[in-house]
Amino acid sequence: MSSTDTSAISPKKEVSSQEAILKAAIEEFAERGVDGARIEAVARQANFNKSLIYRYFTDKQGLFEAALQNKLQERSDTVEKIPIDITEILQYYFEENLRDQNYVRVLLNEAQQNEGAPLIDEPWRREYYQNHINRLKKSQEAGIVSDEFDPVCLMLIFTALVFFPATLPQLAQLISGHPVDSPEFQEHWKNCLSIFGKLFQPQPPDDK
């Protein structure tokens, strides 16, 4: 099958075309990292001419920024629909990281290849996480999350909890005795997350 030519893309199909390209891009960045990724491979996977990718995203860095923003926005939109319940949010991200290994691998490859260089699209990504921190602050103000904890520290702790099984599955298996994709491990870890969620809730005053 030949790649779709740029001139054959109608305005009505541009959104679906970009979605297909971004999906293929995440797979390529997950496999090869930002440094090793090739526009030609993305075009071949998405079945579009590479000139269309350059038209939409300018260059490889622009494509990476768009692909990562799209992935983060998908997650953010879903979380916004979840009630402000720490346990539910932790369990959602844990399950999502196991399901979406490409996203996790993109971050791991970026960490390995970065070597102290400025992060790609850092301002937008910092704003994304700042929005989550602000949501934690609102949860503290509403009495849903204990205000004894610094919200930035909470965000770091929560991120570690939901990423650990997906980023170091071999350690999780060695420690627990079960593969991370097994029902036994997932049930055990979700129970652990539930306990952590309760620990970060406001504690009733001591009547003593």
FIKOLZA-1660 file (N, C-alpha, C; in steps of 0.1 Angstrom, whole numbers, plus 5000, padded with zeros to 4 digits):
% residues 208
   i   px   py   pz ch aa at
   1 5008 4988 5000  A  M  N
   1 5000 5000 5000  A  M CA
   1 5009 5012 5000  A  M  C
   2 5006 5022 4991  A  S  N
   2 5014 5034 4990  A  S CA
   2 5010 5044 5001  A  S  C
   3 5020 5052 5005  A  S  N
   3 5017 5062 5015  A  S CA
   3 5008 5072 5009  A  S  C
   4 4999 5078 5018  A  T  N
   4 4990 5088 5014  A  T CA
   4 4997 5101 5010  A  T  C
   5 4994 5106 4999  A  D  N
   5 5001 5118 4995  A  D CA
   5 4995 5130 5002  A  D  C
   6 5003 5141 5004  A  T  N
   6 4999 5153 5011  A  T CA
   6 4987 5159 5004  A  T  C
   7 4987 5159 4991  A  S  N
   7 4976 5166 4984  A  S CA
   7 4963 5158 4985  A  S  C
   8 4963 5146 4989  A  A  N
   8 4951 5138 4990  A  A CA
   8 4944 5139 5003  A  A  C
   9 4950 5147 5013  A  I  N
   9 4944 5149 5026  A  I CA
   9 4934 5161 5026  A  I  C
  10 4922 5158 5028  A  S  N
  10 4912 5169 5028  A  S CA
  10 4912 5175 5042  A  S  C
  11 4907 5188 5044  A  P  N
  11 4907 5194 5057  A  P CA
  11 4899 5186 5067  A  P  C
  12 4888 5179 5063  A  K  N
  12 4880 5171 5072  A  K CA
  12 4888 5159 5078  A  K  C
  13 4898 5155 5070  A  K  N
  13 4906 5143 5075  A  K CA
  13 4918 5146 5082  A  K  C
  14 4921 5159 5084  A  E  N
  14 4934 5163 5090  A  E CA
  14 4935 5159 5105  A  E  C
  15 4924 5159 5112  A  V  N
  15 4924 5155 5126  A  V CA
  15 4927 5141 5127  A  V  C
  16 4921 5132 5120  A  S  N
  16 4923 5118 5120  A  S CA
  16 4937 5115 5115  A  S  C
  17 4942 5122 5105  A  S  N
  17 4955 5120 5100  A  S CA
  17 4966 5123 5111  A  S  C
  18 4964 5134 5118  A  Q  N
  18 4973 5138 5128  A  Q CA
  18 4973 5127 5140  A  Q  C
  19 4961 5122 5143  A  E  N
  19 4960 5112 5154  A  E CA
  19 4968 5100 5150  A  E  C
  20 4966 5096 5137  A  A  N
  20 4974 5084 5133  A  A CA
  20 4989 5086 5133  A  A  C
  21 4993 5098 5129  A  I  N
  21 5007 5101 5130  A  I CA
  21 5012 5101 5144  A  I  C
  22 5005 5107 5153  A  L  N
  22 5009 5108 5167  A  L CA
  22 5010 5094 5173  A  L  C
  23 5001 5086 5170  A  K  N
  23 5001 5072 5175  A  K CA
  23 5013 5065 5170  A  K  C
  24 5016 5066 5158  A  A  N
  24 5028 5059 5152  A  A CA
  24 5041 5066 5158  A  A  C
  25 5041 5079 5161  A  A  N
  25 5052 5085 5166  A  A CA
  25 5055 5080 5180  A  A  C
  26 5045 5079 5188  A  I  N
  26 5047 5074 5202  A  I CA
  26 5054 5060 5201  A  I  C
  27 5050 5051 5192  A  E  N
  27 5055 5038 5191  A  E CA
  27 5070 5039 5187  A  E  C
  28 5073 5048 5178  A  E  N
  28 5087 5050 5173  A  E CA
  28 5096 5055 5184  A  E  C
  29 5091 5065 5191  A  F  N
  29 5099 5071 5202  A  F CA
  29 5101 5061 5213  A  F  C
  30 5091 5053 5216  A  A  N
  30 5092 5043 5226  A  A CA
  30 5102 5032 5222  A  A  C
  31 5103 5029 5209  A  E  N
  31 5112 5019 5205  A  E CA
  31 5127 5024 5204  A  E  C
  32 5129 5036 5199  A  R  N
  32 5142 5041 5196  A  R CA
  32 5146 5053 5204  A  R  C
  33 5137 5059 5212  A  G  N
  33 5141 5072 5218  A  G CA
  33 5140 5083 5209  A  G  C
  34 5142 5095 5214  A  V  N
  34 5141 5107 5206  A  V CA
  34 5153 5108 5196  A  V  C
  35 5165 5104 5201  A  D  N
  35 5177 5105 5193  A  D CA
  35 5176 5095 5181  A  D  C
  36 5171 5083 5184  A  G  N
  36 5171 5073 5173  A  G CA
  36 5159 5072 5165  A  G  C
  37 5149 5079 5168  A  A  N
  37 5136 5079 5160  A  A CA
  37 5138 5085 5146  A  A  C
  38 5131 5080 5137  A  R  N
  38 5132 5084 5123  A  R CA
  38 5118 5088 5118  A  R  C
  39 5117 5100 5112  A  I  N
  39 5105 5105 5106  A  I CA
  39 5100 5095 5095  A  I  C
  40 5109 5089 5088  A  E  N
  40 5106 5080 5077  A  E CA
  40 5098 5067 5083  A  E  C
  41 5103 5063 5095  A  A  N
  41 5096 5051 5101  A  A CA
  41 5082 5055 5106  A  A  C
  42 5081 5067 5111  A  V  N
  42 5067 5071 5115  A  V CA
  42 5058 5072 5103  A  V  C
  43 5063 5078 5093  A  A  N
  43 5055 5079 5081  A  A CA
  43 5051 5066 5075  A  A  C
  44 5060 5056 5075  A  R  N
  44 5057 5043 5070  A  R CA
  44 5046 5036 5079  A  R  C
  45 5048 5037 5092  A  Q  N
  45 5039 5031 5102  A  Q CA
  45 5025 5037 5101  A  Q  C
  46 5024 5050 5099  A  A  N
  46 5011 5057 5098  A  A CA
  46 5005 5057 5084  A  A  C
  47 5013 5052 5074  A  N  N
  47 5009 5052 5060  A  N CA
  47 5006 5065 5054  A  N  C
  48 5015 5075 5058  A  F  N
  48 5014 5088 5052  A  F CA
  48 5028 5092 5046  A  F  C
  49 5028 5101 5037  A  N  N
  49 5040 5106 5032  A  N CA
  49 5047 5115 5042  A  N  C
  50 5060 5114 5043  A  K  N
  50 5067 5121 5054  A  K CA
  50 5066 5136 5052  A  K  C
  51 5063 5141 5040  A  S  N
  51 5062 5155 5038  A  S CA
  51 5049 5160 5046  A  S  C
  52 5039 5152 5048  A  L  N
  52 5028 5156 5056  A  L CA
  52 5031 5158 5071  A  L  C
  53 5040 5149 5076  A  I  N
  53 5045 5150 5089  A  I CA
  53 5052 5163 5091  A  I  C
  54 5061 5167 5082  A  Y  N
  54 5068 5179 5083  A  Y CA
  54 5059 5191 5082  A  Y  C
  55 5048 5190 5074  A  R  N
  55 5038 5201 5073  A  R CA
  55 5031 5203 5086  A  R  C
  56 5028 5192 5093  A  Y  N
  56 5020 5194 5105  A  Y CA
  56 5030 5197 5117  A  Y  C
  57 5041 5191 5118  A  F  N
  57 5049 5192 5130  A  F CA
  57 5063 5198 5128  A  F  C
  58 5067 5202 5116  A  T  N
  58 5079 5209 5113  A  T CA
  58 5092 5201 5113  A  T  C
  59 5094 5194 5125  A  D  N
  59 5106 5186 5126  A  D CA
  59 5104 5175 5137  A  D  C
  60 5114 5167 5139  A  K  N
  60 5113 5156 5149  A  K CA
  60 5110 5161 5163  A  K  C
  61 5116 5172 5167  A  Q  N
  61 5113 5177 5180  A  Q CA
  61 5099 5181 5181  A  Q  C
  62 5094 5188 5171  A  G  N
  62 5080 5192 5171  A  G CA
  62 5070 5180 5171  A  G  C
  63 5074 5170 5165  A  L  N
  63 5066 5157 5165  A  L CA
  63 5066 5151 5179  A  L  C
  64 5078 5151 5185  A  F  N
  64 5079 5145 5199  A  F CA
  64 5070 5154 5208  A  F  C
  65 5071 5167 5208  A  E  N
  65 5063 5176 5216  A  E CA
  65 5048 5173 5215  A  E  C
  66 5044 5172 5202  A  A  N
  66 5030 5170 5199  A  A CA
  66 5025 5156 5204  A  A  C
  67 5033 5146 5202  A  A  N
  67 5030 5132 5206  A  A CA
  67 5029 5131 5221  A  A  C
  68 5038 5137 5228  A  L  N
  68 5038 5137 5243  A  L CA
  68 5027 5145 5249  A  L  C
  69 5025 5157 5243  A  Q  N
  69 5013 5165 5248  A  Q CA
  69 5000 5158 5246  A  Q  C
  70 4999 5152 5234  A  N  N
  70 4986 5144 5232  A  N CA
  70 4984 5133 5242  A  N  C
  71 4995 5126 5245  A  K  N
  71 4994 5115 5255  A  K CA
  71 4991 5120 5269  A  K  C
  72 4997 5131 5273  A  L  N
  72 4995 5137 5286  A  L CA
  72 4981 5142 5287  A  L  C
  73 4976 5148 5276  A  Q  N
  73 4962 5154 5276  A  Q CA
  73 4952 5143 5277  A  Q  C
  74 4954 5132 5271  A  E  N
  74 4945 5121 5272  A  E CA
  74 4943 5117 5287  A  E  C
  75 4955 5116 5293  A  R  N
  75 4954 5111 5307  A  R CA
  75 4948 5122 5316  A  R  C
  76 4951 5134 5314  A  S  N
  76 4946 5145 5322  A  S CA
  76 4931 5146 5320  A  S  C
  77 4926 5145 5308  A  D  N
  77 4911 5145 5306  A  D CA
  77 4904 5134 5313  A  D  C
  78 4910 5122 5314  A  T  N
  78 4904 5111 5321  A  T CA
  78 4904 5114 5336  A  T  C
  79 4915 5118 5341  A  V  N
  79 4916 5121 5356  A  V CA
  79 4906 5132 5360  A  V  C
  80 4904 5142 5352  A  E  N
  80 4895 5152 5355  A  E CA
  80 4881 5147 5358  A  E  C
  81 4878 5136 5352  A  K  N
  81 4864 5130 5354  A  K CA
  81 4864 5121 5366  A  K  C
  82 4875 5118 5372  A  I  N
  82 4875 5110 5385  A  I CA
  82 4873 5119 5397  A  I  C
  83 4864 5116 5406  A  P  N
  83 4863 5124 5418  A  P CA
  83 4876 5125 5425  A  P  C
  84 4878 5136 5433  A  I  N
  84 4891 5138 5439  A  I CA
  84 4892 5128 5451  A  I  C
  85 4896 5116 5447  A  D  N
  85 4898 5105 5456  A  D CA
  85 4912 5100 5453  A  D  C
  86 4921 5101 5463  A  I  N
  86 4935 5097 5460  A  I CA
  86 4937 5083 5456  A  I  C
  87 4929 5074 5463  A  T  N
  87 4930 5060 5460  A  T CA
  87 4926 5057 5445  A  T  C
  88 4915 5062 5441  A  E  N
  88 4910 5060 5427  A  E CA
  88 4920 5065 5417  A  E  C
  89 4926 5077 5420  A  I  N
  89 4935 5083 5410  A  I CA
  89 4948 5075 5410  A  I  C
  90 4953 5071 5421  A  L  N
  90 4965 5062 5421  A  L CA
  90 4963 5049 5414  A  L  C
  91 4952 5043 5416  A  Q  N
  91 4949 5030 5409  A  Q CA
  91 4947 5032 5394  A  Q  C
  92 4941 5043 5391  A  Y  N
  92 4940 5046 5376  A  Y CA
  92 4953 5047 5369  A  Y  C
  93 4962 5055 5375  A  Y  N
  93 4975 5057 5369  A  Y CA
  93 4984 5045 5369  A  Y  C
  94 4983 5037 5380  A  F  N
  94 4990 5024 5380  A  F CA
  94 4985 5015 5368  A  F  C
  95 4972 5013 5367  A  E  N
  95 4967 5005 5356  A  E CA
  95 4970 5011 5342  A  E  C
  96 4970 5024 5341  A  E  N
  96 4972 5030 5328  A  E CA
  96 4987 5029 5324  A  E  C
  97 4996 5029 5334  A  N  N
  97 5010 5028 5331  A  N CA
  97 5013 5013 5326  A  N  C
  98 5007 5004 5332  A  L  N
  98 5008 4990 5328  A  L CA
  98 5002 4988 5314  A  L  C
  99 4991 4994 5312  A  R  N
  99 4985 4992 5299  A  R CA
  99 4992 4999 5287  A  R  C
 100 4997 5011 5290  A  D  N
 100 5003 5020 5280  A  D CA
 100 5019 5019 5282  A  D  C
 101 5025 5008 5278  A  Q  N
 101 5039 5007 5280  A  Q CA
 101 5047 5016 5271  A  Q  C
 102 5041 5020 5259  A  N  N
 102 5048 5029 5250  A  N CA
 102 5051 5042 5257  A  N  C
 103 5042 5047 5264  A  Y  N
 103 5044 5060 5271  A  Y CA
 103 5055 5059 5281  A  Y  C
 104 5055 5048 5289  A  V  N
 104 5065 5046 5299  A  V CA
 104 5079 5045 5293  A  V  C
 105 5080 5038 5282  A  R  N
 105 5093 5036 5275  A  R CA
 105 5098 5049 5269  A  R  C
 106 5088 5057 5264  A  V  N
 106 5093 5070 5259  A  V CA
 106 5100 5078 5270  A  V  C
 107 5094 5078 5282  A  L  N
 107 5100 5085 5293  A  L CA
 107 5114 5079 5297  A  L  C
 108 5114 5066 5297  A  L  N
 108 5127 5059 5301  A  L CA
 108 5138 5062 5291  A  L  C
 109 5134 5062 5278  A  N  N
 109 5144 5065 5267  A  N CA
 109 5149 5079 5268  A  N  C
 110 5139 5088 5271  A  E  N
 110 5143 5102 5272  A  E CA
 110 5153 5104 5284  A  E  C
 111 5150 5098 5295  A  A  N
 111 5159 5099 5307  A  A CA
 111 5173 5094 5304  A  A  C
 112 5174 5083 5296  A  Q  N
 112 5187 5077 5293  A  Q CA
 112 5195 5086 5283  A  Q  C
 113 5188 5092 5274  A  Q  N
 113 5194 5100 5263  A  Q CA
 113 5196 5114 5267  A  Q  C
 114 5190 5119 5277  A  N  N
 114 5190 5133 5280  A  N CA
 114 5204 5139 5284  A  N  C
 115 5211 5132 5293  A  E  N
 115 5224 5136 5297  A  E CA
 115 5226 5151 5301  A  E  C
 116 5216 5156 5308  A  G  N
 116 5217 5169 5313  A  G CA
 116 5213 5180 5304  A  G  C
 117 5209 5176 5292  A  A  N
 117 5204 5186 5282  A  A CA
 117 5190 5192 5286  A  A  C
 118 5186 5204 5281  A  P  N
 118 5173 5209 5285  A  P CA
 118 5162 5199 5280  A  P  C
 119 5152 5197 5288  A  L  N
 119 5141 5188 5285  A  L CA
 119 5133 5194 5273  A  L  C
 120 5129 5186 5264  A  I  N
 120 5120 5190 5253  A  I CA
 120 5107 5195 5258  A  I  C
 121 5103 5207 5254  A  D  N
 121 5089 5212 5257  A  D CA
 121 5088 5213 5272  A  D  C
 122 5098 5217 5279  A  E  N
 122 5098 5217 5294  A  E CA
 122 5087 5226 5300  A  E  C
 123 5085 5239 5295  A  P  N
 123 5075 5247 5301  A  P CA
 123 5061 5241 5301  A  P  C
 124 5057 5236 5289  A  W  N
 124 5044 5230 5288  A  W CA
 124 5042 5218 5298  A  W  C
 125 5053 5210 5299  A  R  N
 125 5052 5198 5307  A  R CA
 125 5052 5202 5322  A  R  C
 126 5060 5212 5325  A  R  N
 126 5060 5217 5339  A  R CA
 126 5046 5222 5343  A  R  C
 127 5040 5229 5333  A  E  N
 127 5026 5234 5336  A  E CA
 127 5016 5222 5338  A  E  C
 128 5018 5212 5330  A  Y  N
 128 5009 5200 5332  A  Y CA
 128 5010 5194 5346  A  Y  C
 129 5022 5193 5351  A  Y  N
 129 5024 5187 5365  A  Y CA
 129 5020 5198 5375  A  Y  C
 130 5022 5210 5372  A  Q  N
 130 5018 5221 5382  A  Q CA
 130 5003 5221 5383  A  Q  C
 131 4995 5218 5373  A  N  N
 131 4981 5217 5374  A  N CA
 131 4977 5205 5383  A  N  C
 132 4984 5194 5383  A  H  N
 132 4981 5183 5392  A  H CA
 132 4984 5187 5406  A  H  C
 133 4995 5195 5408  A  I  N
 133 4999 5199 5421  A  I CA
 133 4988 5209 5427  A  I  C
 134 4983 5218 5418  A  N  N
 134 4973 5227 5422  A  N CA
 134 4960 5219 5426  A  N  C
 135 4957 5208 5419  A  R  N
 135 4946 5200 5422  A  R CA
 135 4947 5194 5436  A  R  C
 136 4960 5190 5439  A  L  N
 136 4962 5184 5453  A  L CA
 136 4960 5195 5463  A  L  C
 137 4965 5207 5460  A  K  N
 137 4963 5218 5470  A  K CA
 137 4948 5221 5473  A  K  C
 138 4940 5220 5462  A  K  N
 138 4925 5222 5464  A  K CA
 138 4919 5211 5472  A  K  C
 139 4925 5198 5470  A  S  N
 139 4920 5187 5478  A  S CA
 139 4924 5189 5493  A  S  C
 140 4935 5195 5495  A  Q  N
 140 4939 5198 5509  A  Q CA
 140 4930 5209 5515  A  Q  C
 141 4927 5219 5507  A  E  N
 141 4918 5230 5512  A  E CA
 141 4904 5224 5515  A  E  C
 142 4900 5214 5507  A  A  N
 142 4887 5209 5509  A  A CA
 142 4886 5198 5520  A  A  C
 143 4898 5195 5526  A  G  N
 143 4898 5185 5536  A  G CA
 143 4898 5171 5532  A  G  C
 144 4901 5169 5519  A  I  N
 144 4901 5155 5513  A  I CA
 144 4915 5149 5515  A  I  C
 145 4925 5157 5514  A  V  N
 145 4939 5153 5516  A  V CA
 145 4945 5160 5527  A  V  C
 146 4953 5153 5535  A  S  N
 146 4959 5160 5547  A  S CA
 146 4968 5171 5543  A  S  C
 147 4967 5183 5550  A  D  N
 147 4975 5194 5547  A  D CA
 147 4989 5193 5554  A  D  C
 148 4991 5182 5561  A  E  N
 148 5004 5180 5568  A  E CA
 148 5016 5178 5558  A  E  C
 149 5012 5174 5545  A  F  N
 149 5022 5171 5535  A  F CA
 149 5023 5182 5525  A  F  C
 150 5036 5185 5521  A  D  N
 150 5038 5194 5510  A  D CA
 150 5033 5189 5497  A  D  C
 151 5025 5196 5489  A  P  N
 151 5019 5191 5477  A  P CA
 151 5029 5186 5467  A  P  C
 152 5040 5193 5466  A  V  N
 152 5051 5189 5457  A  V CA
 152 5056 5175 5461  A  V  C
 153 5059 5173 5474  A  C  N
 153 5063 5160 5479  A  C CA
 153 5053 5149 5476  A  C  C
 154 5040 5153 5478  A  L  N
 154 5029 5143 5475  A  L CA
 154 5030 5139 5461  A  L  C
 155 5032 5149 5452  A  M  N
 155 5032 5146 5437  A  M CA
 155 5043 5136 5434  A  M  C
 156 5055 5139 5440  A  L  N
 156 5066 5130 5438  A  L CA
 156 5064 5116 5443  A  L  C
 157 5058 5115 5455  A  I  N
 157 5055 5102 5461  A  I CA
 157 5045 5094 5452  A  I  C
 158 5034 5101 5448  A  F  N
 158 5024 5095 5440  A  F CA
 158 5029 5090 5427  A  F  C
 159 5038 5098 5421  A  T  N
 159 5044 5094 5408  A  T CA
 159 5053 5082 5409  A  T  C
 160 5060 5081 5420  A  A  N
 160 5069 5070 5423  A  A CA
 160 5060 5057 5424  A  A  C
 161 5049 5058 5432  A  L  N
 161 5040 5047 5435  A  L CA
 161 5034 5041 5422  A  L  C
 162 5030 5050 5413  A  V  N
 162 5023 5045 5401  A  V CA
 162 5032 5041 5390  A  V  C
 163 5044 5046 5390  A  F  N
 163 5054 5042 5379  A  F CA
 163 5063 5030 5382  A  F  C
 164 5065 5028 5395  A  F  N
 164 5075 5017 5399  A  F CA
 164 5072 5004 5392  A  F  C
 165 5060 4998 5393  A  P  N
 165 5058 4985 5387  A  P CA
 165 5060 4985 5372  A  P  C
 166 5057 4996 5365  A  A  N
 166 5058 4996 5350  A  A CA
 166 5073 4999 5346  A  A  C
 167 5080 5006 5354  A  T  N
 167 5094 5009 5350  A  T CA
 167 5104 4999 5354  A  T  C
 168 5102 4992 5365  A  L  N
 168 5111 4982 5370  A  L CA
 168 5103 4969 5373  A  L  C
 169 5097 4963 5363  A  P  N
 169 5089 4952 5365  A  P CA
 169 5096 4940 5371  A  P  C
 170 5109 4939 5367  A  Q  N
 170 5117 4927 5372  A  Q CA
 170 5119 4928 5387  A  Q  C
 171 5121 4940 5393  A  L  N
 171 5123 4942 5407  A  L CA
 171 5109 4939 5414  A  L  C
 172 5098 4944 5408  A  A  N
 172 5085 4942 5414  A  A CA
 172 5082 4927 5415  A  A  C
 173 5087 4919 5404  A  Q  N
 173 5084 4905 5404  A  Q CA
 173 5093 4898 5414  A  Q  C
 174 5106 4902 5415  A  L  N
 174 5115 4896 5425  A  L CA
 174 5110 4898 5439  A  L  C
 175 5105 4910 5442  A  I  N
 175 5100 4913 5455  A  I CA
 175 5087 4906 5459  A  I  C
 176 5078 4907 5449  A  S  N
 176 5064 4901 5452  A  S CA
 176 5063 4887 5449  A  S  C
 177 5071 4882 5440  A  G  N
 177 5070 4868 5436  A  G CA
 177 5060 4866 5424  A  G  C
 178 5055 4877 5419  A  H  N
 178 5045 4876 5408  A  H CA
 178 5048 4886 5397  A  H  C
 179 5047 4883 5384  A  P  N
 179 5048 4892 5373  A  P CA
 179 5038 4904 5375  A  P  C
 180 5042 4916 5371  A  V  N
 180 5034 4927 5373  A  V CA
 180 5021 4927 5365  A  V  C
 181 5021 4919 5354  A  D  N
 181 5008 4918 5346  A  D CA
 181 4999 4906 5351  A  D  C
 182 5003 4900 5362  A  S  N
 182 4995 4889 5368  A  S CA
 182 4983 4895 5376  A  S  C
 183 4972 4888 5377  A  P  N
 183 4961 4893 5386  A  P CA
 183 4966 4894 5401  A  P  C
 184 4974 4884 5405  A  E  N
 184 4979 4884 5419  A  E CA
 184 4986 4897 5422  A  E  C
 185 4996 4901 5413  A  F  N
 185 5003 4913 5417  A  F CA
 185 4994 4926 5416  A  F  C
 186 4986 4926 5406  A  Q  N
 186 4978 4938 5404  A  Q CA
 186 4968 4940 5416  A  Q  C
 187 4962 4929 5420  A  E  N
 187 4953 4930 5432  A  E CA
 187 4961 4935 5444  A  E  C
 188 4973 4929 5446  A  H  N
 188 4981 4932 5458  A  H CA
 188 4985 4947 5457  A  H  C
 189 4990 4952 5446  A  W  N
 189 4995 4965 5445  A  W CA
 189 4983 4975 5446  A  W  C
 190 4972 4972 5441  A  K  N
 190 4960 4981 5442  A  K CA
 190 4956 4982 5457  A  K  C
 191 4957 4971 5464  A  N  N
 191 4954 4971 5479  A  N CA
 191 4964 4980 5486  A  N  C
 192 4977 4979 5482  A  C  N
 192 4987 4988 5488  A  C CA
 192 4984 5002 5485  A  C  C
 193 4980 5005 5473  A  L  N
 193 4977 5019 5469  A  L CA
 193 4965 5024 5477  A  L  C
 194 4956 5016 5480  A  S  N
 194 4944 5019 5488  A  S CA
 194 4948 5023 5502  A  S  C
 195 4958 5016 5507  A  I  N
 195 4963 5019 5521  A  I CA
 195 4970 5032 5521  A  I  C
 196 4978 5034 5511  A  F  N
 196 4986 5047 5510  A  F CA
 196 4976 5058 5508  A  F  C
 197 4965 5056 5500  A  G  N
 197 4955 5067 5499  A  G CA
 197 4949 5071 5512  A  G  C
 198 4947 5061 5521  A  K  N
 198 4941 5064 5534  A  K CA
 198 4951 5071 5543  A  K  C
 199 4963 5068 5541  A  L  N
 199 4974 5074 5550  A  L CA
 199 4975 5089 5547  A  L  C
 200 4971 5093 5535  A  F  N
 200 4972 5107 5531  A  F CA
 200 4959 5115 5534  A  F  C
 201 4949 5108 5539  A  Q  N
 201 4937 5115 5542  A  Q CA
 201 4938 5122 5556  A  Q  C
 202 4931 5132 5559  A  P  N
 202 4931 5139 5572  A  P CA
 202 4928 5129 5583  A  P  C
 203 4935 5129 5593  A  Q  N
 203 4933 5119 5604  A  Q CA
 203 4923 5126 5615  A  Q  C
 204 4914 5118 5620  A  P  N
 204 4905 5124 5631  A  P CA
 204 4913 5129 5643  A  P  C
 205 4909 5139 5649  A  P  N
 205 4916 5144 5661  A  P CA
 205 4917 5134 5672  A  P  C
 206 4928 5133 5679  A  D  N
 206 4929 5124 5691  A  D CA
 206 4922 5130 5703  A  D  C
 207 4912 5122 5708  A  D  N
 207 4904 5126 5719  A  D CA
 207 4910 5125 5732  A  D  C
 208 4922 5118 5732  A  K  N
 208 4929 5116 5745  A  K CA
 208 4934 5130 5751  A  K  C
% end
